Amino acid sequence: MHYALAPRTFLFSHYFYTGLRIATGIIGLTYLAYVVADLPTAVAVAMGALCTSLMDMPSPLRHKFNEMLAGVLLCSVVALVVSLSSRVEWLLLAVIVLVSFLASMMVVYGRKAMPLQFAALFVMMLASEAPATPLQALQHAALFFAGGAGYMAYAMVVVWRLRRRLKQQVLAEALYELAVYTNIKAGCYDPATSLPAQMEKLVREQSVLAERQQASRDLILRGKPAPDEAILVQVHYAMFDLYELVLSTDTDYGVLRQHFAGGTTLALLGDLIGKAARDIEAVAYAMTRDQPSTSTVDYEHALRALDAVLRELPSGEDEDFDAQAALRATVNKISEVIAMIGQLHAASQASHSALPMMSRSDMTPFLTQQRYSVGMLLANLRWSSPVFRFALRVAMAITIGLVSARWLPYTSHGYWTALTIAVILKPSFSLTSQRRADRLIGTLIGCMITAVILHFVHTPALLIGFMFVATVAASSFLAIKYRYTAVAASVQALLLIGLTVPHGGSGITERLLDTLLGTLIATFFSYVLPSWEYQNLPRLVDAVLEANRKYIDAAADLLLRRTDDDVHYRISRKRFMDSLAMLSGAIGRMLDEPAAKRRAPDELNRFTVQNYLLAAHMASLRLLLQRYAQNLPAREVEAALESMFAEVRTSLGAAPGGGPAPSQGRTTWIAEWPGWAPLQRRLRLLQEDAAQVALSRAAIGDVLGPK
C-alpha cells in the first residue's frame, strides 16, 4: 500500500496539501467571480482555474511557473479557437481532430506534459458543447484566461511561502520509499520466499525509489538553500549515503540461504533489516511533522545473537569458508546501515546554527532539465513513432465519441463521453486497462454518492461544501489511487450540475450511460494502431548495457584512484539505475498486455536482476576497500582490480582496457591484509555477474532479435 493512503500519513503528505491548495484556489476564485459578476461568469472562471490546476504538481518553482504559464496560454487559445469554430459543424469537427492530435503529440515531452495534454482536451470538449458567437467566444476565452491566470498567481504565491514544507514532504516521501525498499530485502533472508521473485520485486521498487529520489534532488539541490533548509540538505545527503549502504547488502542471499537455512541466522538477519526499515520510516514520519527524529528501535538483542553466531563459526579454510565470509560481510554491512541510520536521525536533530552546509559540486547533471524543443515534436511525426500513433488513436476516438453521442436516444453530453475517452486512453495499453476499470467503478460509486447527497441536501452552501471536499479528494488521490479520484471527480461534476440545474436529477443516469459509451470506444481504440512494449525492449536493453559500461568505466576510474572525486561515479550510477528503471517499467507494462504480445519475460527479468546485482556488488566493493583501507597493499590490489575490470568489460562487450593480472607469488604475503579474501570473493562475483548479464542478453536476443 502507498504510504500516503494510511490515515496517519495522508494528512501530512504533499498529496493532501496539494489537494487542499487546489480546492481552495478553484472554489475561492469561483466564489469571488460569482460575488462580483454572475453564475455563467463564475463557471467560465472556474474552468480556467480547474484546467490550470492540473499542472499544479510538486516541482521546482521555475518549472512550475513554466508549466502553469504554458497551460494558461495553450488552453486559452484552444478555448478561443474551438468556440470560434462552434457555429460551423464541419469546421468544429476539423478543429477537434487537429487539437486532439496536437495535444496528444505533447506526451513526447514526457510525463510532465501529460496533464497539459489532458487540460487541452478538457477545455476543447467544454468549448465545443454549445455554439457561440465571435463576441461570446472572445468573452469566454477572456474569462477562462482570467481564471487560469488568477489560479496561477495564487498557486505560485502559496507554493513560494510553503516551499520549505513542500521540500520536507517530498524528502519524506523518498525516505518512505527507501524504507519500503529496505523492508523488501528482509524477505530475501526468508527461505520460504522465492528469491528470484523477491529480487524482481526489489528491482521494481528500485525504480519507484529512483523516481522519488529524483524528485527530492530536484527540489532540495536546485539553487542555493535557505538557512532554514540546511537540515533538509544534510538529511538528503545522509539518505543517499544510506541508500548506497543498503544497496551493497544485495550480494550474498543465495549462499546464505544455502548454508544457514536450518538455524536462526537468517531470521536474525531478516529481523535486523526489518527493524532498519521501520527506523527509516520513523525518520520520514518525523520529517512530515517538521520534528527531529529519534530512534525507538532496539537492535542490540539481534546484534548480540549474531555476534554469538559469528564466534561459534569454525575457523580455517573449509568447504564453508565462502558462506562464513558472506555472513561476516553481511553482518558488517548491516551494522554500517544501522550506524548510518543513526547519522540520519542526528542530521534531523542538528540546529540551524550548528549545522554546516556541505560543499557541493555542480548539481546540474543530477537534476531534471526542462527540454521542450519543436524539433523533438517534429522528429516524432512519423508512422513508426509510438507517440504519433497514440495521437492518431486519441484523435479518432474522441471524434467518434463526440459524433456518436449525438445519435443517442437521450439528451447526451458529448463532452462527458469524450472526457471519459481522454481519461482512459493512454500511451500504454497497461495504463489504459487500469484507467478503464477505475473510471467505470469510480463513476458508478460517484453517481450513487451524489444521488444520496442531492436527495437529502438542497442548501447551496452545503452543496458547495461537499464540492470542496470532492475537489480536495480528486486532486489528492490523482497520483496515488486514481479510482478515488474518479469517484471524487464524478461527485464534483454532478454537484456542479446540481447547483446550476436544480432539477437535473436525470443527469446522474445520463453520466453513467455516457461513461459506458466512452469506455467502450476507448477500449476499442486501445487496439487501434497499438504500440506494444516488446517493440521497444531491444532499444531499452541496449541502453542498459551502454549505461552499465559507462558505470563500470567510472567505477574503475574511482577505485583505481585515477580521480579523487566521486561525482562522475555517482552520475554514471544514477544514469545506469535510470536506464534500468525504464526497462523494468516497460517489462511491467508488457506483462499487463495480452499474452500474445509478451516476449521473453523470464529472460528480461533475469537481465534486470543481474544488472542490478552488478551495481550492488560494485557498491559493496567500494565499501569493502574503504573498510580495509588501512595497510592496503596498493599495487597488488590495483592489479587485481585491473584484471577484474578488464574481464567485466569484455563480458559487457566493451574494450578490455585492463592491466596485468595480480601477482600470484605474493598471495601469501597479501593474505596478511584482512581485506584480501573478501576482495577476491567480491571480484569473482562481479565477474560472474557480468558473465550472467551477457548470457541473459544473448537469450533476449534469441527471442526479440536485434534492436
Number of C-alpha atoms within 10 A of each C-alpha: 7 11 16 21 15 10 9 11 16 16 14 17 24 24 25 19 19 23 25 18 20 28 25 19 24 27 20 16 24 24 19 14 21 17 11 11 11 12 16 14 18 22 22 23 30 27 21 33 29 25 28 33 27 20 25 23 19 20 20 19 15 10 14 19 18 12 23 26 18 15 28 28 15 18 27 24 19 24 28 25 22 28 27 23 23 23 16 10 12 11 14 19 18 14 19 25 19 15 21 28 23 19 22 29 25 22 23 19 16 10 10 16 20 21 21 26 24 20 26 26 30 24 24 27 25 19 24 25 16 10 18 18 13 16 11 14 21 17 15 24 26 19 23 31 27 20 29 31 21 19 29 26 14 17 23 18 12 13 20 13 11 11 19 18 20 23 26 26 25 28 27 29 26 24 29 25 25 28 26 23 24 25 22 20 25 22 23 25 26 18 18 9 11 11 17 14 12 18 23 17 15 23 24 21 20 24 21 17 23 18 16 21 21 19 21 27 22 22 23 24 19 17 11 8 16 8 12 12 18 22 23 22 22 20 24 25 17 21 23 14 16 22 19 18 22 25 23 25 24 21 23 21 19 15 16 21 18 11 16 17 16 10 10 12 21 24 18 18 24 20 18 25 26 19 21 25 25 20 24 28 21 21 24 28 23 17 25 22 16 15 13 17 22 16 16 10 12 12 15 10 11 17 17 11 13 20 13 11 15 15 9 9 11 11 10 8 9 9 8 15 14 18 18 21 16 21 24 17 18 20 19 15 20 21 16 16 22 23 13 19 22 17 17 25 23 18 23 24 16 15 13 13 9 7 14 13 14 10 5 8 8 9 14 12 14 17 15 15 10 12 9 13 9 8 8 13 17 10 11 16 15 11 11 10 13 23 22 24 23 25 26 21 24 28 22 18 25 30 16 16 26 24 13 16 21 13 10 14 7 10 12 19 20 23 24 26 29 32 24 27 27 24 19 26 27 23 23 20 23 20 15 19 18 15 22 23 14 20 26 21 16 23 27 20 19 25 24 16 16 22 20 10 16 18 9 8 13 13 10 14 11 12 19 17 12 18 22 21 18 25 25 25 24 26 27 28 21 16 11 15 15 19 23 23 26 26 26 29 23 26 29 25 19 25 25 16 16 21 18 14 12 13 11 12 16 10 18 24 14 16 21 19 18 24 22 19 21 33 26 16 23 30 19 11 19 23 12 16 15 15 19 21 23 21 14 15 22 18 13 19 23 16 17 24 22 17 21 26 21 20 24 23 18 22 23 22 17 18 21 16 11 10 14 10 12 14 18 18 21 16 16 22 21 18 19 24 23 19 22 28 24 17 27 25 16 19 22 16 18 22 16 17 18 11 9 6 13 16 19 16 15 11 18 20 21 22 27 25 24 21 25 26 25 25 25 20 23 24 21 24 21 15 17 20 17 13 11 15 13 11 10 16 15 11 11 18 21 19 18 21 23 22 20 25 24 21 22 27 22 19 20 21 14 16 13 17 13 19 15 12 15 18 13 9 8 10 12 9 9 18 11 12 15 13 21 20 14 19 19 15 14 20 20 12 19 24 21 17 22 24 19 20 25 21 17 21 21 16 18 23 16 11 11 16 10 12 12
